[in-house]
Amino acid sequence: MRRIRAIPEVCIGCGLCKVWCKVEHSSSKNIHKAFKANAPETMACVEVEEEGCESFASQCRHCDEPLCVYGCITGAMSKNAETGLVTVDQSKCVGCWTCVLMCPNGAIRRDERGEKRVAIKCDQCMERGFPSCVEHCPNDALVLEDTEDE
């Protein structure tokens, strides 16, 4: 099972994790095009939490016991038994936000940009194989760890 671990002691709050998450989830996958005014808006699946001098990137922790999955009324939220990743099938999501309310980490966001309101969350950049936020963190404040099932 893969998990992204944030290390607040070395996070500088630069927000590059959020920038590269947005780029990765854009249709162009290009940093210049993803932030153009006429580009289709994309949302990042990570937030940078800051308090005083401390900061860290906050995204889905792909919980062992995912309350968001248990509370999803349509089955849009699911946990892959092989990879351990919690994912959202946006075609099944009805925008009830139960998952948002149940997530103890505040890692699920409401995407109300399109005609259909859906939940979005970190998918660890499954399509590219390695999380963009981890790859582009200049201080190695995000680490991808492989954990054993206990």
Summary of the structure (lengths in Angstrom):
residues: 150
radius of gyration: 15.2
end to end distance: 10.6
largest distance: 47.5
contacts: 414
relative contact order: 0.25
helix: 19%
strand: 21%
